[in-house]
Amino acid sequence: MALTNFILTVAGVSAVVLLLRSDVKQSATVFRRNVKHIRKWLEEESANAPK
């Protein structure tokens, strides 16, 4: 019984990973783009801040 549950769990997790893999790639691309924008904004803000 435990072995069957383990096999079903592994199969379920594998299916979810396969479904999410493309979403993760897209999310990673968007995240990287957002980080670049945020870094640019921070640099602009620090450059504009009075010293």
Backbone atoms as SQL, in Angstrom:
CREATE TABLE atoms (id INTEGER PRIMARY KEY, chain TEXT, resi INTEGER, resn TEXT, atom TEXT, x REAL, y REAL, z REAL);
INSERT INTO atoms VALUES
  (1, 'A', 1, 'MET', 'N', 0.833, -1.204, 0.000),
  (2, 'A', 1, 'MET', 'CA', 0.000, 0.000, 0.000),
  (3, 'A', 1, 'MET', 'C', 0.873, 1.262, 0.000),
  (4, 'A', 2, 'ALA', 'N', 1.899, 1.277, 0.844),
  (5, 'A', 2, 'ALA', 'CA', 2.770, 2.450, 0.908),
  (6, 'A', 2, 'ALA', 'C', 3.489, 2.656, -0.421),
  (7, 'A', 3, 'LEU', 'N', 3.909, 1.557, -1.032),
  (8, 'A', 3, 'LEU', 'CA', 4.604, 1.667, -2.317),
  (9, 'A', 3, 'LEU', 'C', 3.671, 2.238, -3.382),
  (10, 'A', 4, 'THR', 'N', 2.423, 1.799, -3.381),
  (11, 'A', 4, 'THR', 'CA', 1.442, 2.306, -4.346),
  (12, 'A', 4, 'THR', 'C', 1.225, 3.801, -4.148),
  (13, 'A', 5, 'ASN', 'N', 1.080, 4.225, -2.892),
  (14, 'A', 5, 'ASN', 'CA', 0.896, 5.653, -2.611),
  (15, 'A', 5, 'ASN', 'C', 2.105, 6.454, -3.076),
  (16, 'A', 6, 'PHE', 'N', 3.291, 5.906, -2.842),
  (17, 'A', 6, 'PHE', 'CA', 4.521, 6.584, -3.256),
  (18, 'A', 6, 'PHE', 'C', 4.557, 6.748, -4.770),
  (19, 'A', 7, 'ILE', 'N', 4.223, 5.673, -5.492),
  (20, 'A', 7, 'ILE', 'CA', 4.240, 5.714, -6.961),
  (21, 'A', 7, 'ILE', 'C', 3.217, 6.720, -7.478),
  (22, 'A', 8, 'LEU', 'N', 2.015, 6.723, -6.885),
  (23, 'A', 8, 'LEU', 'CA', 0.984, 7.674, -7.303),
  (24, 'A', 8, 'LEU', 'C', 1.431, 9.110, -7.020),
  (25, 'A', 9, 'THR', 'N', 2.065, 9.320, -5.883),
  (26, 'A', 9, 'THR', 'CA', 2.540, 10.666, -5.539),
  (27, 'A', 9, 'THR', 'C', 3.597, 11.131, -6.533),
  (28, 'A', 10, 'VAL', 'N', 4.547, 10.266, -6.838),
  (29, 'A', 10, 'VAL', 'CA', 5.601, 10.619, -7.797),
  (30, 'A', 10, 'VAL', 'C', 4.994, 10.924, -9.163),
  (31, 'A', 11, 'ALA', 'N', 4.034, 10.110, -9.591),
  (32, 'A', 11, 'ALA', 'CA', 3.393, 10.332, -10.888),
  (33, 'A', 11, 'ALA', 'C', 2.647, 11.666, -10.900),
  (34, 'A', 12, 'GLY', 'N', 1.940, 11.963, -9.809),
  (35, 'A', 12, 'GLY', 'CA', 1.196, 13.223, -9.720),
  (36, 'A', 12, 'GLY', 'C', 2.118, 14.429, -9.750),
  (37, 'A', 13, 'VAL', 'N', 3.190, 14.368, -8.968),
  (38, 'A', 13, 'VAL', 'CA', 4.143, 15.483, -8.933),
  (39, 'A', 13, 'VAL', 'C', 4.802, 15.663, -10.297),
  (40, 'A', 14, 'SER', 'N', 5.149, 14.567, -10.946),
  (41, 'A', 14, 'SER', 'CA', 5.765, 14.650, -12.279),
  (42, 'A', 14, 'SER', 'C', 4.820, 15.316, -13.273),
  (43, 'A', 15, 'ALA', 'N', 3.537, 14.953, -13.222),
  (44, 'A', 15, 'ALA', 'CA', 2.558, 15.549, -14.131),
  (45, 'A', 15, 'ALA', 'C', 2.445, 17.051, -13.890),
  (46, 'A', 16, 'VAL', 'N', 2.400, 17.454, -12.625),
  (47, 'A', 16, 'VAL', 'CA', 2.298, 18.882, -12.300),
  (48, 'A', 16, 'VAL', 'C', 3.539, 19.627, -12.780),
  (49, 'A', 17, 'VAL', 'N', 4.709, 19.038, -12.574),
  (50, 'A', 17, 'VAL', 'CA', 5.955, 19.680, -13.013),
  (51, 'A', 17, 'VAL', 'C', 5.954, 19.859, -14.524),
  (52, 'A', 18, 'LEU', 'N', 5.506, 18.844, -15.252),
  (53, 'A', 18, 'LEU', 'CA', 5.464, 18.953, -16.712),
  (54, 'A', 18, 'LEU', 'C', 4.514, 20.062, -17.148),
  (55, 'A', 19, 'LEU', 'N', 3.364, 20.173, -16.465),
  (56, 'A', 19, 'LEU', 'CA', 2.394, 21.208, -16.818),
  (57, 'A', 19, 'LEU', 'C', 2.929, 22.603, -16.506),
  (58, 'A', 20, 'LEU', 'N', 3.654, 22.731, -15.395),
  (59, 'A', 20, 'LEU', 'CA', 4.096, 24.051, -14.951),
  (60, 'A', 20, 'LEU', 'C', 5.401, 24.498, -15.597),
  (61, 'A', 21, 'ARG', 'N', 6.127, 23.575, -16.209),
  (62, 'A', 21, 'ARG', 'CA', 7.463, 23.913, -16.707),
  (63, 'A', 21, 'ARG', 'C', 7.426, 25.099, -17.668),
  (64, 'A', 22, 'SER', 'N', 6.493, 25.109, -18.616),
  (65, 'A', 22, 'SER', 'CA', 6.429, 26.218, -19.571),
  (66, 'A', 22, 'SER', 'C', 6.041, 27.507, -18.861),
  (67, 'A', 23, 'ASP', 'N', 5.122, 27.433, -17.889),
  (68, 'A', 23, 'ASP', 'CA', 4.731, 28.622, -17.135),
  (69, 'A', 23, 'ASP', 'C', 5.915, 29.170, -16.352),
  (70, 'A', 24, 'VAL', 'N', 6.719, 28.275, -15.798),
  (71, 'A', 24, 'VAL', 'CA', 7.883, 28.709, -15.023),
  (72, 'A', 24, 'VAL', 'C', 8.873, 29.434, -15.919),
  (73, 'A', 25, 'LYS', 'N', 9.077, 28.937, -17.129),
  (74, 'A', 25, 'LYS', 'CA', 9.997, 29.604, -18.060),
  (75, 'A', 25, 'LYS', 'C', 9.499, 31.012, -18.375),
  (76, 'A', 26, 'GLN', 'N', 8.194, 31.135, -18.652),
  (77, 'A', 26, 'GLN', 'CA', 7.633, 32.451, -18.948),
  (78, 'A', 26, 'GLN', 'C', 7.754, 33.368, -17.737),
  (79, 'A', 27, 'SER', 'N', 7.454, 32.836, -16.559),
  (80, 'A', 27, 'SER', 'CA', 7.521, 33.634, -15.341),
  (81, 'A', 27, 'SER', 'C', 8.948, 34.094, -15.076),
  (82, 'A', 28, 'ALA', 'N', 9.912, 33.222, -15.312),
  (83, 'A', 28, 'ALA', 'CA', 11.312, 33.583, -15.092),
  (84, 'A', 28, 'ALA', 'C', 11.721, 34.713, -16.029),
  (85, 'A', 29, 'THR', 'N', 11.260, 34.655, -17.268),
  (86, 'A', 29, 'THR', 'CA', 11.585, 35.710, -18.231),
  (87, 'A', 29, 'THR', 'C', 10.992, 37.039, -17.784),
  (88, 'A', 30, 'VAL', 'N', 9.724, 37.011, -17.379),
  (89, 'A', 30, 'VAL', 'CA', 9.058, 38.232, -16.921),
  (90, 'A', 30, 'VAL', 'C', 9.742, 38.764, -15.668),
  (91, 'A', 31, 'PHE', 'N', 10.094, 37.854, -14.750),
  (92, 'A', 31, 'PHE', 'CA', 10.742, 38.257, -13.499),
  (93, 'A', 31, 'PHE', 'C', 12.076, 38.941, -13.778),
  (94, 'A', 32, 'ARG', 'N', 12.861, 38.371, -14.693),
  (95, 'A', 32, 'ARG', 'CA', 14.149, 38.967, -15.040),
  (96, 'A', 32, 'ARG', 'C', 13.961, 40.367, -15.620),
  (97, 'A', 33, 'ARG', 'N', 12.957, 40.503, -16.487),
  (98, 'A', 33, 'ARG', 'CA', 12.682, 41.801, -17.095),
  (99, 'A', 33, 'ARG', 'C', 12.293, 42.820, -16.022),
  (100, 'A', 34, 'ASN', 'N', 11.454, 42.388, -15.068),
  (101, 'A', 34, 'ASN', 'CA', 11.032, 43.284, -13.994),
  (102, 'A', 34, 'ASN', 'C', 12.207, 43.695, -13.124),
  (103, 'A', 35, 'VAL', 'N', 13.103, 42.758, -12.843),
  (104, 'A', 35, 'VAL', 'CA', 14.279, 43.077, -12.025),
  (105, 'A', 35, 'VAL', 'C', 15.125, 44.135, -12.725),
  (106, 'A', 36, 'LYS', 'N', 15.278, 44.016, -14.035),
  (107, 'A', 36, 'LYS', 'CA', 16.054, 45.013, -14.781),
  (108, 'A', 36, 'LYS', 'C', 15.411, 46.391, -14.652),
  (109, 'A', 37, 'HIS', 'N', 14.074, 46.454, -14.788),
  (110, 'A', 37, 'HIS', 'CA', 13.371, 47.728, -14.673),
  (111, 'A', 37, 'HIS', 'C', 13.535, 48.315, -13.277),
  (112, 'A', 38, 'ILE', 'N', 13.366, 47.479, -12.262),
  (113, 'A', 38, 'ILE', 'CA', 13.466, 47.957, -10.877),
  (114, 'A', 38, 'ILE', 'C', 14.876, 48.467, -10.601),
  (115, 'A', 39, 'ARG', 'N', 15.884, 47.747, -11.072),
  (116, 'A', 39, 'ARG', 'CA', 17.275, 48.175, -10.869),
  (117, 'A', 39, 'ARG', 'C', 17.514, 49.526, -11.546),
  (118, 'A', 40, 'LYS', 'N', 16.953, 49.679, -12.754),
  (119, 'A', 40, 'LYS', 'CA', 17.102, 50.937, -13.480),
  (120, 'A', 40, 'LYS', 'C', 16.447, 52.080, -12.711),
  (121, 'A', 41, 'TRP', 'N', 15.233, 51.831, -12.181),
  (122, 'A', 41, 'TRP', 'CA', 14.539, 52.863, -11.408),
  (123, 'A', 41, 'TRP', 'C', 15.336, 53.241, -10.166),
  (124, 'A', 42, 'LEU', 'N', 15.888, 52.247, -9.478),
  (125, 'A', 42, 'LEU', 'CA', 16.674, 52.523, -8.270),
  (126, 'A', 42, 'LEU', 'C', 17.911, 53.352, -8.605),
  (127, 'A', 43, 'GLU', 'N', 18.561, 53.029, -9.716),
  (128, 'A', 43, 'GLU', 'CA', 19.738, 53.796, -10.117),
  (129, 'A', 43, 'GLU', 'C', 19.356, 55.237, -10.444),
  (130, 'A', 44, 'GLU', 'N', 18.217, 55.420, -11.128),
  (131, 'A', 44, 'GLU', 'CA', 17.762, 56.770, -11.454),
  (132, 'A', 44, 'GLU', 'C', 17.436, 57.545, -10.180),
  (133, 'A', 45, 'GLU', 'N', 16.752, 56.888, -9.241),
  (134, 'A', 45, 'GLU', 'CA', 16.386, 57.546, -7.988),
  (135, 'A', 45, 'GLU', 'C', 17.629, 57.951, -7.202),
  (136, 'A', 46, 'SER', 'N', 18.599, 57.056, -7.126),
  (137, 'A', 46, 'SER', 'CA', 19.810, 57.376, -6.362),
  (138, 'A', 46, 'SER', 'C', 20.609, 58.475, -7.064),
  (139, 'A', 47, 'ALA', 'N', 20.538, 58.524, -8.384),
  (140, 'A', 47, 'ALA', 'CA', 21.242, 59.574, -9.120),
  (141, 'A', 47, 'ALA', 'C', 20.547, 60.922, -8.925),
  (142, 'A', 48, 'ASN', 'N', 19.219, 60.906, -8.807),
  (143, 'A', 48, 'ASN', 'CA', 18.459, 62.144, -8.647),
  (144, 'A', 48, 'ASN', 'C', 18.435, 62.633, -7.203),
  (145, 'A', 49, 'ALA', 'N', 18.757, 61.769, -6.261),
  (146, 'A', 49, 'ALA', 'CA', 18.704, 62.155, -4.844),
  (147, 'A', 49, 'ALA', 'C', 19.779, 63.200, -4.551),
  (148, 'A', 50, 'PRO', 'N', 19.410, 64.225, -3.785),
  (149, 'A', 50, 'PRO', 'CA', 20.421, 65.245, -3.426),
  (150, 'A', 50, 'PRO', 'C', 21.504, 64.653, -2.532),
  (151, 'A', 51, 'LYS', 'N', 22.748, 65.060, -2.794),
  (152, 'A', 51, 'LYS', 'CA', 23.866, 64.480, -2.036),
  (153, 'A', 51, 'LYS', 'C', 24.398, 65.459, -1.011);
